[in-house]
Amino acid sequence: MRQKKFEVGRECRKLSKEIRHKENPTDADYNKVIDECLDVEIKEAQLEKEYFERFKKILSPEKVYKYRNAEYKFVRNFMKSGRDNKKEEKQKK
């Protein structure tokens, strides 16, 4: 699932990077990035729903819930640790 989500978001990340490096982005450029990224969020939600429907066929609702909750906590902690590491690097400088 992670790989498929990554692939779905590739175009959004590409456009976001391009607009950051563009000297004078137009409103059309911004709208293109916004529309693409919103489409990506919709596709990711559809993909996640598809996977959880599959999980529900083989796991109990409690296990599906616990899996989803664990995944959420993992991502949250991972992102938090990245922010903490950046703060430490800034303090060292």
Summary of the structure (lengths in Angstrom):
residues: 93
radius of gyration: 17.9
end to end distance: 38.7
largest distance: 52.6
contacts: 199
relative contact order: 0.08
helix: 90%
strand: 0%
